[in-house]
Amino acid sequence: MSLSRSKQSVTPAKAMLAAVSGYAMDGFDLLILGFMLPAISLSLALDPSQAGSLVTWTLIGAVIGGILFGHLSDRFGRIRILTATILMFSVFTGLCAVAQGYWDLLAYRTLAGMGLGGEFGIGMALIAEAWPAEKRNRASAWVGIGWQLGVLLAAFITPPLLGVIGWRGMFLVGLLPALFSFMLRRSMGEPEAFTRQAQSAPSLSFAARLKMLVQDRATAKASLGIFILTSVQNFGYYGLMIWMPSYLSANFGFSLTKSGLWTAVTVVGMTFGIWLFGVLADRFARWKIFLLYQFGAVAMVVIYAQLRDPTVMLFTGALMGMFVNGMIGGYGALISDTFPPQARATAQNVLFNLGRGVGGFGPLVIGLLAAKISFVAAITLLALIYLLDIVATLFLLPKKQGNDDSLGAIG
């Protein structure tokens, strides 16, 4: 395999900037879609199930793109394929701005989602190979914070801009982070760890890389446990973040601006939770930190479902967000420690994006339960799925962490 030698190997700082900016773009795009759903539904005469499916199919596209681009990244390079994913996202996000109906918008969202799908896993693989193993948890957590930065930006600019430029204009605004990320990556080379591995090891087929996820009993258990954790994570996150602004508006009279404030406060809590997870996981056993956050998520979701005071709900959302989404600070390092470099991005994107595909049904399930029973019942359901997380952490996840690349995967 030939790799470009005209560019210098990426430094830890540049790797972090590339990974964080890409994942920030991912969060920005998904949240502005959540804010725009009422306007899109009115403009294109969409019913609630069609509106929810725009989110679901964006995430399904991310699953497909994540699996595809993860393999290509393991074969051709982290930076090169990250740049390609940006181009794909940009083209189809731009086309969303000129959609004339449900079906063409659905197609554009799905294909844009494919471009987004590679961002998390390739960025996490890039961080694992550019940063020392003993700092892998906090470095991976910083990448997770990138999503929250994108969400915060969307929460602040969407309410004032949406009424001025409309949902079509907002899709064009969504191109700006992509253009920044593309320009940032043009001058970067590949991490030295990837280059050494690519030059010394034979190129593997996609099937061979997938087989490494279940190559023995211990690895198969780890893969199943990680899949459960990422599924629960994404189901809870998307279920809450897509429907909570609408719920607060309908039941408590929150304006779009105040719903944006709720989102911002909640995301601040999530950001703190992710940062804290990385710090704690580098100092203590990571699996124990997962348990701490999972028990916290169960408690906070149950408590939050009982609240009725709008002001209390506004600020308690930060504490709930800390536990519910803080766990994303550990997934990148967990997967990087579990699988060797030649299958690392494939494992990251297959396991995380399959979980994101399951999580994509969160908005649909929460919406259906809210319509047929109540939103309180829908939120309470989330507490039950975090119990599944606890079981997976105790009995399926590997307990070791911080492996050097030369040690390979578990087994």
N, C-alpha and C positions, 0 to 999 in steps of 0.2 A: 504494500500500500504506500502510495506517495503522499507526503504531507508538505505543505508549503513551508519553505525555509526562509522566505523573505520577511517574515514577521517575527518579532521577538516573542519568546514564550510569555504567556500571560502571567502577570504578577498577582499575588493574593488580593491586593486592593482593586485592580482592574477586574479580576474574576468576580469579586463581590459586587462591584458596580454593574457589571453585565447581568449577573443573576438577579440582583434586586430590581433593576430597571425592568427586566422582562416580566418578573412576577408581579410588579406593580401595575404594569400594563394589563395583565390578566385580571387583577382585582378591579381596576378602573372600568374595564369593559363590562364585566358582569354586573357591577353595581349600577352603572348608568342605564343598563337594560332594565333592571328592576324598577328604577325611578320612571323610566319611559313607558312601561307597559300600559298604564291607563291611557296615555296620549296615543300610543300606537294602536291600541284596541279601538279607540274612538275613531281614529283616522281611517283604519282599514276594516272596520266593522268586525272585529274579532270577538269571539265569545271567550269566557274565562279559561276553558280548557285549551283553546288555541293560543291564548296569551301565555299560559304556563308552559306550553310545549316549546315556545321559543327559547326559554331557559333550558328546558330538558334536552332539546336537540343540540343546543350549543355545547352542553356538557357531554352528550354522546359523541359529538364531533371531536371533543377534546380527548375522549377515550381512544378513538380511532387514530387521531393524529399523534397522541402520546405514544402509543404502541409503535407506530410507523417511525416516528422521528427518534424515539429512543434507540431503536435498532440502528438507524442510520448514523446517529451520533456515536455509538460504540464502534461503528465501522469507519466513518469518514472524519470524525472530529467534533468536539463540543461546540466551538465557536462557529465553525462553518455551518452546522445544521441549525444552531440557534438563529443565525442570520436568515437562513431559508424560512424558518417558521415565522419570522417577523414579516417577511415579504408576503407570505400566503395570508396571514392575518390582515395585513394592510389592504390588499386587493379586495378581499371579500367584505371587510368592514366598510370600505368606500362604497361598494355596490349596495349595501344595506340602505344607504341614504337615498337611493333612487328606486327602491322596491315599490311595486305597484299593487301588491296583494299578499295574502298569507303565504302562498306556496313559494313564491320567489324569495320572500324575506326569510322563510324557514330554510331554504337551500343556502342562502348567503350566510345565515347565522351558523348553520352546521359546518360549512367549509371554513368560516372564520374561526370556529371552535377548534377545528383540526390544527390550525396554525397555533392557537393558544396552547394546545395540548402538550406540546413539547417543552414548554417553558419551565415548568416546575422540575421535572426529572433531570433534564439536561443541565439546568442551573445547579441543582444539588450535586450532580456528578462532578461538574466543574469545580465547585467549592471543595468537595472531598479531595480532589487531586491538586488543588492549588494551596490548600491550608493544611497545617500540621494536624495529625490525627487527634492529639490531645485537646485541640480547640475546635473539633469538628461539630460538637453539639451547639456551641454558641454561634459559630459561623453559619450553620444551617438555620438556626433560629433567626438570624439577621435576614436571611433570604425570605423566610416566612413573613417577617415584618414588612417586606416589600409589598406584599399583597395588601396589607393594611394601609400602607401609605397611598396606594392607588385607590382604595376604597374611600379613605378620608378625602382625597382630592375630589373624587366623584361626588361625595356627600356635600362638599362645600360649593362646587361650581354648578352642579346640575340644577338645583332649585332656581337660582337667578337666571341661568342661561336658557333653560328649557322653554320658558314662556316667551323668550325673545327670538330664538333661532329654531325652535321646534325640534321634534325628535330626529328629523332628517339632518339638521345641522349638528345635533349632538353626536351622531355617528361620525360626522366629519371631524369633530373635535377629538373623538376617540382615536383618530389617526395620529395625533401629535405625539403621544408617548411612544408609539411604534416607530415613528421617524427618528426620534431621539435615540431609541435603543438600537436601531439599525446603524446609525452613524457612529455610535459608540463602539460597536463591534467590528467595524470594517478594518481597523488597524491592529486588531489583536491576533496573536498567535495561539497555538494550543498549549495547554499545560504540559510541563515536562514529563509528568507521570504518565499521561496518556500517550505522548509521543514515544516514550521508551517502550511501553507495553505494545503499541501498534507495530513498532519495528521488530520486536522480538517474538511476538506471538502470531500464529497463523490467523487469518481472518475467518471468523465463524459465520455460519449461516444464521438466519433468523430463528429457525427451528432449534439449532444448537444452543443459542442464547436462551431461548425460552426453557429449554430442558434444564438449564443450570438453575432455574428457579425451583425445580422439584427434583434435583439430582440425587437426593437421599432423604431419608425420613426426617432428619433434623431440619434440613433446608425447606422441605415441603411444609412442615409445621410452622416454620418461621414465616413462609410466604402466606400461608392461610391466616396466621395471626395478624400480619401487617395488612392484609386485604380487609379483614374485619375492622381493624382500627381506622383505616382510611375511609371505609364505607360509612361507618358511624359518624366520623368527623364531618364528612361532606354532607351527609343527610341532614344532620343537625344544623350545620352552618347555613346551607342554602334554604332549608325550610324556614329558619328564623329570619334571615336577612332579606329574603324575597318578599315574605308576607307580613312581617312585623310593621313596616311603615303603613301598609294598607289597613291593618288591624287597628293601629293606633289612631289613624285618621277616622275610620268608621265608628269606633266605639268611644273615643275620647276627644274627638274633634281636633286632632293634631293637623295643622296645616302641613303642606309639603316642606316648608322651611323648618317647622318643628320636628317633623319626621326625619329630616336631614340631621337635625341636632341630636335626636335619639341615636341615629346611626353613628354619628361622629363620636358621641360619648361611649357607646358600646364598643366601637372599634378601638378607642383609646385603651379601654380595659383589655381587649384582645391583644393589642400590641404589647402592653405591659406583661400580660400572661405569657406570650411567646418569648419575649426577652428573658423573663425570669426562668422559664423552662430551660432554655439553653444554658444559663448560668448554673442552675441547680444540677442539670444532667452532666455537666463537665466535672462537677464536684462530688456528686453522689451517684448511686446506681440509677441509671436512666429508667429502668423498668419500675423502680419504686416511685419515681417522679410521675410516670404515667399513671400509676395507681392513685397518687395524691390528687392529680387533676381529674381523674375519672370519678372518684368519689365526690369531689367538689362540684363537678358538672351535674351529677344526680341531685345533690342537695339544692343547688341554685336553680335548676330548672323547675323543680317541684315548688320551691318558694316563689319563684317569679310567676308561675301560673296562677297563684292565689292573690297576687297584688291587684288593687283596683285604683289606687291613687296615681294619677298620671305623672306627677313630679317624682314620686318614689320609683315608679317604673322607669322613668327616664334615666335615673342615676344608678339604680340597682342593675340596670342592663350592663353597666361596665363590669361589675363583679361577676355576673353570669358569663359575659364574654370572655373574661380572663380564663375561666375554667373550660368553657365549651370550645373555644378556639385556640387556647394556649398550647394545646397538645401538638399542634402542627409544627411547633418548634423542634419536635423530636423526630419526626418521620424521616427527614432527609438523612440525618446522621445514622439513624437506625438501619435504613436500607443500605447506605454506603458501607457500614460496618459488616453487614450480612453477606454482601455479594462482592465478587472480585471485579477489578477494573474492566475486564473485557465484556462483562454483562451488566455493569453498574447502571448506566443510563436506561438500558432496557428494563431492568428490574424496577428502577425508580418510576418510570413512566407506565409500565404495565400495572404495577401494584397500586400506585397512587391514582392513576386515571381509571382503572376498573372501579376503585372505590368512589371516584368522582362520578362515574357513570351510575352507580347505585345511588349516590347522593343526589343525582339529578332528578330522581323521583321524589325527593323531599318536598319541593314546592307543590307537586301534584298531590301527594298524599296529605300534606298539611292542608292544602286548599280543599280537598274533598272532605276531610274530617271536620274542618271548620264549617263547611256548608251544611253537612248532614247532622253533626252533633253540636260541637262548639269549638271555638278556638282554644279555650282552656283545655279541653280534652286532647286536642291536637298537640299542644305544647307538652302536656303531661306524658304523652307517648314518648317524647324524646328522652325522658328520664329512664324509661325502660330499656331503650337501646344502649344507653351508656353502661348498663349492667352487663350487657354482652361484651363490651369493651374490657371490663374488669376480668371476666372469665378468660378472654383471649390473652390478656397480659400475663395472667398468672400461669396459664398452662401451655401457651403456644409460643410466646416471644422468646428469642434468645436472651440470655442475661448478660452476656459479655458485650463490651463496647470498646471503641477507640482502636480498632485494628489498623496496623500499618498495611499499605496496599500489598506488600510482599507476602502477607500472611494469608491472603485470599479470603474465601467465604467460610462460613461456619461448616462444621462437619467433623 
